[in-house]
Structures are given as C-alpha cells and as structure tokens.
Amino acid sequence: MTNPVLTGKRIAVIEDEAPLSLVLGIMLDELGCVQAGSARTLTDALHLANGVDADAVLMDYRLKDERSEPAALRFLERGIKVILTTGAEAESLPATLSPCDVMPKPFGLANLEDHLVRAFETAQKQSPPTP
C-alpha cells in the first residue's frame, strides 16, 4: 500500500505512549516511509529536533505532563514539516504552532496518509521552480 508521494520519506516519531509509537512505525512502513528516529520525552524530542535527518515529524502535543511546543518550533526552524497528533482541538493550541498540521487522535492509516501527503504536496507547491 505504499504511496509514491511518501516512498522513502524520512519521518521522525515523537510519542510518549510506547504502543502508539510502535503502531505509528508500522503504519509508516506500510506507507513506504522510513522512520528517521523516535523520542518519548520533551528532552529527547529537543535532542532529536537539533540533529535528525527527517522530512517530517509526527509529534504528540503532550508528552507526559509537558507540551512539545519547544521541539515543534525547532523542527519548523529547520524546515521540517510538523504534524501534531493530539486529542486537543486545533483552536486550543498556541498560535506559534499554526504552521503545524494537526491530526486529531484517534486516527487510522488513511488519516495518517492524508496528512503526510498533504504536507509534502503543500511543500512542493511552495517550492520555487528549478531553473
């Protein structure tokens, strides 16, 4: 079920719930993506944000009792697409995270594929043409 838009895309996963992190890895594999790294805490997410080679990141907005906003902002500064996974309403998130896509929990494979494809298609439309 690999998607040509997603084939070979490197996706980092930041999720504090181990079972969900595992499921996300399996889903990414089914879509033809490569898991670029993972983190379960804000500290580890910040470390990942400073050096991982990724095209996008799937990031839980709440990591235990901490908000992942600092790591999300660092990924955005580096030009890495951020898809926030959360049970919160998108409107309740800080305005600084408005460049992030929001994928409400719970979600399935089709939702994940839609959000990832949209992120990469949007990036292609915004890229200047190559001379």
C-alpha positions as CSV (number, residue, x, y, z in Angstrom):
1,M,0.0,0.0,0.0
2,T,3.0,2.3,-0.5
3,N,2.2,5.8,-1.7
4,P,4.5,7.2,-4.4
5,V,4.4,10.7,-2.7
6,L,5.6,9.1,0.6
7,T,8.0,6.4,-0.7
8,G,11.4,6.9,1.1
9,K,10.3,10.0,3.1
10,R,12.1,10.1,6.4
11,I,9.6,10.6,9.3
12,A,10.5,11.0,13.0
13,V,8.0,9.9,15.6
14,I,7.7,11.7,19.0
15,E,5.1,9.9,21.1
16,D,5.2,9.1,24.8
17,E,2.9,6.1,24.6
18,A,5.1,3.1,23.5
19,P,2.3,1.1,22.0
20,L,1.2,4.0,19.8
21,S,4.8,4.8,18.8
22,L,5.1,1.2,17.7
23,V,1.9,1.3,15.7
24,L,3.0,4.6,14.0
25,G,6.2,2.9,13.0
26,I,4.3,0.0,11.4
27,M,1.9,2.4,9.7
28,L,4.8,4.5,8.3
29,D,6.3,1.3,6.9
30,E,3.1,0.3,5.2
31,L,3.0,3.8,3.6
32,G,6.6,3.4,2.2
33,C,8.1,5.8,4.7
34,V,11.3,5.3,6.7
35,Q,11.2,6.0,10.4
36,A,14.0,8.5,11.0
37,G,14.1,8.5,14.7
38,S,11.9,8.5,17.8
39,A,11.5,10.2,21.2
40,R,9.2,9.7,24.2
41,T,10.1,12.8,26.3
42,L,10.5,16.5,25.6
43,T,14.2,16.3,26.4
44,D,14.7,13.6,23.8
45,A,12.5,15.4,21.3
46,L,14.6,18.5,21.6
47,H,17.7,16.5,21.1
48,L,16.2,14.9,18.0
49,A,15.0,18.3,16.7
50,N,18.5,19.6,16.7
51,G,20.0,16.8,14.6
52,V,17.7,14.3,13.0
53,D,17.7,14.0,9.2
54,A,14.0,13.9,8.6
55,D,11.5,15.2,6.1
56,A,8.7,15.4,8.6
57,V,7.8,14.6,12.2
58,L,4.8,13.1,13.8
59,M,4.6,14.7,17.3
60,D,2.3,14.2,20.2
61,Y,1.4,17.6,21.5
62,R,1.5,16.4,25.1
63,L,4.5,14.3,26.2
64,K,3.6,13.1,29.7
65,D,3.0,16.4,31.5
66,E,4.9,18.6,29.1
67,R,3.9,20.4,25.9
68,S,6.0,19.6,22.9
69,E,5.9,23.2,21.5
70,P,9.7,23.9,22.0
71,A,10.6,20.9,20.0
72,A,8.0,21.6,17.3
73,L,9.3,25.1,16.9
74,R,12.9,23.8,16.5
75,F,11.8,21.4,13.8
76,L,10.0,24.2,12.0
77,E,13.1,26.4,12.2
78,R,15.0,23.6,10.5
79,G,12.4,23.4,7.7
80,I,11.0,20.0,8.8
81,K,7.2,19.5,8.5
82,V,5.5,19.0,11.8
83,I,2.2,17.1,12.2
84,L,0.9,17.3,15.7
85,T,-1.1,14.3,16.9
86,T,-3.4,15.4,19.7
87,G,-6.7,14.9,21.4
88,A,-7.0,18.7,21.8
89,E,-8.9,20.9,19.5
90,A,-6.6,22.7,17.0
91,E,-8.0,26.0,18.0
92,S,-6.8,25.5,21.6
93,L,-3.1,25.1,20.5
94,P,-0.8,28.1,20.8
95,A,-0.7,30.4,17.8
96,T,3.0,29.7,17.4
97,L,2.1,26.2,16.3
98,S,-0.2,27.5,13.5
99,P,2.3,26.3,10.8
100,C,1.9,22.7,12.0
101,D,-0.7,20.4,10.7
102,V,-2.9,18.9,13.4
103,M,-4.1,15.3,13.2
104,P,-6.7,14.6,15.8
105,K,-6.5,11.4,17.9
106,P,-7.7,8.7,17.4
107,F,-6.6,8.3,13.8
108,G,-6.1,5.4,11.3
109,L,-3.8,4.6,8.4
110,A,-5.9,6.6,5.9
111,N,-5.8,9.7,8.2
112,L,-2.1,9.4,8.5
113,E,-1.6,9.0,4.8
114,D,-3.8,12.0,4.0
115,H,-1.9,14.3,6.5
116,L,1.5,13.2,5.2
117,V,0.6,13.5,1.5
118,R,-0.9,16.9,2.2
119,A,2.3,18.1,4.0
120,F,4.5,17.0,1.1
121,E,2.2,18.3,-1.7
122,T,2.0,21.6,0.0
123,A,5.8,21.8,0.3
124,Q,6.1,21.1,-3.5
125,K,3.6,23.9,-4.3
126,Q,5.5,26.3,-2.1
127,S,9.0,25.4,-3.5
128,P,10.3,27.8,-6.2
129,P,10.7,26.3,-9.7
130,T,14.1,24.9,-10.5
131,P,15.8,26.8,-13.3
